Amino acid sequence: MNLNNKFNLDDISNDQAIFTKKYVYRKMNNLNNGYDIYVLQFLNNRFVWDKTNNYLDIYETNDISTENFNNLCCINSENSRFLTIYKIYENIATGSIIYDGNTNFKWNKLNIPFEHLNINTTSLLNIPSHIDLTKEDDDDYFTNFEPLHGWSDLLERNPPDETYCDKSSNEDKEVCFDKELVLEIPNTEYRIDPYDNEWYTKEEFLDYYAGLTEWRNQDPKLVLRREQYYHFTEKFQHLSAEKFMFLFEEYQKTFR
């Protein structure tokens, strides 16, 4: 699809590649319910989708087109600075470009179309994404997130609205407590069994498992940490490896 310079990026699907005279771009969703622009670049001896804020040529040229990724494939040879991209119609390669991210290109119609499955091609979507974290504003990652809390916040609560103070003439201490608060502290510690989700004492763990490995593993802090790591992984598994590890390492610090 050919576009004019009045087009809106919002109208382009994430399933489409954007071709200018010199670069290939794509959109990817971000954590702010928007999208970022990535350009196909040769970095560290391989082609990657590199996040960029410099895509003015999309608006500065009239020669813009989009193609659905399902209608594209490429030959991505290791350590090669050139990427051969094919345009596909019903599994038949009908056109090609030689792309290096530095030189202007145009689609060349193949004189003899061929079935692309007969050669070692792959989808452009299989090319990994890349984010240079040194160019990112760290605060942007957490702008729309709730604060990350650590162990010091787990028992934090607001003071009771109504308190009762008992002053004893024989004591210098003043004790205040919530009238509605009933606090029962068990004399014996119980921990939940990981297999039947029932609560047992340390002695019962030792008697059943003939050891205390399971007891130590079921320390409440460790249980909570595992649960939070699991939920974090489920929520952010769609991120690139670099971005996920950055977030995870920051999140992990809150549990120390």
C-alpha positions as CSV (number, residue, x, y, z in Angstrom):
1,M,0.0,0.0,0.0
2,N,1.4,3.3,-1.0
3,L,0.9,6.3,1.4
4,N,1.2,10.0,1.2
5,N,3.0,12.3,3.6
6,K,-0.3,13.1,5.4
7,F,-0.8,9.6,6.7
8,N,-1.1,8.9,10.5
9,L,1.0,6.3,12.2
10,D,-2.0,5.5,14.4
11,D,-3.8,4.2,11.3
12,I,-1.0,1.6,10.6
13,S,-1.4,-1.8,12.1
14,N,1.4,-3.5,14.1
15,D,1.1,-6.3,11.6
16,Q,2.5,-4.1,8.8
17,A,6.1,-3.1,7.9
18,I,6.7,0.5,6.9
19,F,9.0,1.1,3.9
20,T,10.6,4.5,3.2
21,K,13.4,5.1,0.6
22,K,16.1,4.0,3.0
23,Y,14.6,2.2,6.1
24,V,12.2,-0.4,7.2
25,Y,10.1,0.4,10.3
26,R,7.5,-1.3,12.5
27,K,5.3,-0.5,15.4
28,M,5.4,-2.4,18.8
29,N,3.1,-1.9,21.8
30,N,4.7,-0.4,24.9
31,L,3.9,-0.4,28.6
32,N,2.1,3.0,28.4
33,N,-0.7,1.6,26.3
34,G,0.8,3.2,23.2
35,Y,3.4,2.1,20.7
36,D,7.1,2.7,19.9
37,I,8.8,2.7,16.5
38,Y,11.5,0.3,15.7
39,V,13.9,0.4,12.7
40,L,15.5,-2.6,11.0
41,Q,19.3,-2.1,11.7
42,F,22.5,-4.1,11.6
43,L,23.9,-4.2,15.2
44,N,26.5,-6.4,16.7
45,N,26.8,-8.6,13.6
46,R,23.1,-9.2,13.2
47,F,19.9,-7.5,12.1
48,V,17.6,-6.4,14.8
49,W,14.5,-4.2,15.2
50,D,16.1,-1.3,17.1
51,K,13.9,1.1,19.1
52,T,14.3,4.6,17.7
53,N,13.0,8.1,18.3
54,N,14.4,9.3,14.9
55,Y,12.0,8.4,12.2
56,L,11.4,11.8,10.5
57,D,12.0,10.4,7.1
58,I,8.6,8.7,7.4
59,Y,7.1,12.2,7.2
60,E,9.7,13.8,5.0
61,T,9.2,11.7,1.9
62,N,6.2,10.9,-0.3
63,D,7.6,7.5,-1.2
64,I,6.2,5.4,1.6
65,S,4.5,2.0,1.5
66,T,3.4,-0.6,3.9
67,E,3.3,-4.4,3.5
68,N,1.7,-7.0,5.8
69,F,4.3,-9.1,7.5
70,N,2.5,-12.2,6.2
71,N,3.4,-11.1,2.7
72,L,7.1,-10.7,3.5
73,C,10.0,-13.0,4.2
74,C,13.7,-12.6,4.2
75,I,17.1,-14.4,4.0
76,N,18.9,-13.4,7.2
77,S,22.4,-14.9,7.0
78,E,24.6,-14.8,10.1
79,N,27.2,-12.0,10.1
80,S,25.9,-10.7,6.7
81,R,25.4,-6.9,6.5
82,F,22.8,-7.4,3.8
83,L,19.3,-8.6,4.2
84,T,17.3,-9.9,1.2
85,I,13.6,-9.2,1.7
86,Y,11.0,-10.8,-0.6
87,K,7.5,-9.8,-1.3
88,I,5.2,-12.8,-1.3
89,Y,1.9,-13.6,-3.1
90,E,0.3,-17.0,-2.4
91,N,3.7,-18.4,-1.3
92,I,5.4,-17.1,-4.5
93,A,8.2,-14.6,-4.3
94,T,7.4,-11.8,-6.8
95,G,9.7,-9.0,-5.8
96,S,12.9,-8.4,-3.7
97,I,15.1,-5.7,-2.2
98,I,18.6,-5.8,-0.8
99,Y,18.6,-4.0,2.5
100,D,21.5,-2.8,4.6
101,G,19.9,0.1,6.6
102,N,22.2,2.7,5.0
103,T,21.5,2.7,1.3
104,N,18.4,3.8,-0.6
105,F,16.5,0.8,-2.1
106,K,13.5,0.0,-4.3
107,W,11.6,-3.1,-5.0
108,N,12.8,-5.2,-7.9
109,K,10.3,-7.3,-9.8
110,L,11.5,-10.9,-10.2
111,N,11.7,-12.0,-13.8
112,I,11.2,-15.6,-12.7
113,P,9.0,-15.8,-9.5
114,F,9.7,-18.8,-7.3
115,E,8.2,-20.5,-4.3
116,H,10.0,-19.0,-1.3
117,L,9.6,-22.2,0.8
118,N,12.2,-23.8,-1.5
119,I,14.9,-21.6,0.0
120,N,15.9,-20.8,3.6
121,T,13.7,-17.8,4.4
122,T,12.2,-16.6,7.6
123,S,9.6,-14.0,8.7
124,L,10.7,-10.5,9.5
125,L,8.8,-11.0,12.8
126,N,11.4,-13.5,13.8
127,I,14.1,-10.9,13.8
128,P,14.7,-9.9,17.5
129,S,14.0,-6.5,18.9
130,H,16.6,-4.3,20.7
131,I,16.5,-1.4,23.1
132,D,19.5,0.6,24.0
133,L,18.8,1.2,27.7
134,T,21.5,3.9,27.9
135,K,19.2,6.0,25.8
136,E,16.1,5.3,27.8
137,D,14.8,7.4,30.7
138,D,14.5,5.0,33.6
139,D,11.5,6.8,35.0
140,D,9.5,6.0,31.8
141,Y,9.4,2.4,32.8
142,F,7.6,3.0,36.0
143,T,5.5,6.1,35.3
144,N,2.2,4.2,35.1
145,F,2.9,1.5,37.7
146,E,2.0,1.3,41.3
147,P,4.9,1.7,43.7
148,L,7.0,-1.4,44.2
149,H,6.9,-2.4,47.9
150,G,9.4,-4.4,49.9
151,W,9.3,-6.3,53.1
152,S,9.2,-3.1,55.3
153,D,5.8,-2.2,53.8
154,L,4.1,-5.5,54.2
155,L,2.9,-5.0,57.7
156,E,2.3,-1.3,57.3
157,R,-1.3,-0.1,58.1
158,N,-3.0,3.1,59.0
159,P,-3.5,3.9,62.8
160,P,-7.0,2.9,64.1
161,D,-9.7,5.5,64.0
162,E,-10.7,4.8,67.6
163,T,-8.3,3.8,70.3
164,Y,-8.5,3.1,74.0
165,C,-5.7,4.0,76.3
166,D,-5.1,2.3,79.6
167,K,-3.1,4.3,82.1
168,S,-2.0,2.4,85.2
169,S,-1.0,4.3,88.3
170,N,1.6,1.7,89.1
171,E,3.1,1.7,85.6
172,D,4.9,4.4,83.6
173,K,3.9,2.9,80.3
174,E,0.8,3.9,78.3
175,V,-0.8,1.2,76.2
176,C,-3.2,2.1,73.4
177,F,-5.1,-0.4,71.3
178,D,-8.0,-0.6,68.9
179,K,-11.2,-1.6,70.7
180,E,-12.2,-3.8,67.8
181,L,-8.8,-5.4,67.4
182,V,-8.5,-9.0,68.6
183,L,-5.0,-10.3,68.3
184,E,-4.3,-14.0,68.7
185,I,-0.7,-15.0,68.5
186,P,-0.2,-18.8,68.2
187,N,2.4,-20.4,70.3
188,T,3.4,-22.8,67.6
189,E,4.4,-21.9,64.1
190,Y,2.6,-23.5,61.2
191,R,3.6,-23.6,57.6
192,I,1.7,-24.7,54.5
193,D,2.6,-27.9,52.8
194,P,3.4,-27.3,49.1
195,Y,1.6,-30.5,48.0
196,D,-1.7,-30.6,50.0
197,N,-2.0,-26.9,51.0
198,E,-2.6,-27.9,54.6
199,W,-0.9,-26.3,57.6
200,Y,1.6,-28.3,59.7
201,T,4.1,-27.7,62.5
202,K,7.8,-28.0,62.1
203,E,7.7,-31.3,64.0
204,E,5.1,-32.6,61.6
205,F,7.2,-31.6,58.6
206,L,10.2,-33.4,60.1
207,D,8.2,-36.5,60.9
208,Y,6.6,-36.8,57.4
209,Y,9.5,-35.7,55.2
210,A,12.4,-37.0,57.4
211,G,14.0,-33.6,57.0
212,L,13.5,-29.9,57.1
213,T,14.1,-28.9,53.4
214,E,10.4,-28.5,52.7
215,W,9.9,-26.6,56.0
216,R,12.7,-24.1,55.0
217,N,11.3,-23.7,51.5
218,Q,7.9,-22.8,52.9
219,D,9.1,-19.8,54.8
220,P,6.4,-17.2,54.4
221,K,8.8,-14.7,52.9
222,L,10.0,-17.2,50.3
223,V,6.4,-18.3,49.4
224,L,5.4,-14.7,48.9
225,R,8.5,-13.9,46.8
226,R,7.8,-16.9,44.5
227,E,4.2,-15.9,44.0
228,Q,5.2,-12.3,43.2
229,Y,7.9,-13.4,40.8
230,Y,5.4,-15.7,39.1
231,H,2.8,-12.9,38.6
232,F,5.5,-10.5,37.4
233,T,6.7,-13.0,34.8
234,E,3.1,-13.7,33.6
235,K,2.4,-9.9,33.3
236,F,5.6,-8.9,31.5
237,Q,6.5,-12.0,29.5
238,H,5.8,-10.2,26.2
239,L,8.7,-7.8,26.7
240,S,12.1,-8.2,25.0
241,A,14.7,-9.9,27.1
242,E,16.6,-6.7,27.8
243,K,13.6,-4.8,28.9
244,F,12.2,-7.6,31.0
245,M,15.6,-8.2,32.8
246,F,15.9,-4.4,33.6
247,L,12.4,-4.4,35.1
248,F,12.9,-7.6,37.0
249,E,16.2,-6.6,38.5
250,E,14.6,-3.4,39.8
251,Y,11.6,-5.3,41.1
252,Q,13.8,-7.9,42.8
253,K,15.6,-5.2,44.8
254,T,12.4,-4.5,46.6
255,F,12.5,-7.9,48.3
256,R,15.9,-7.5,49.9
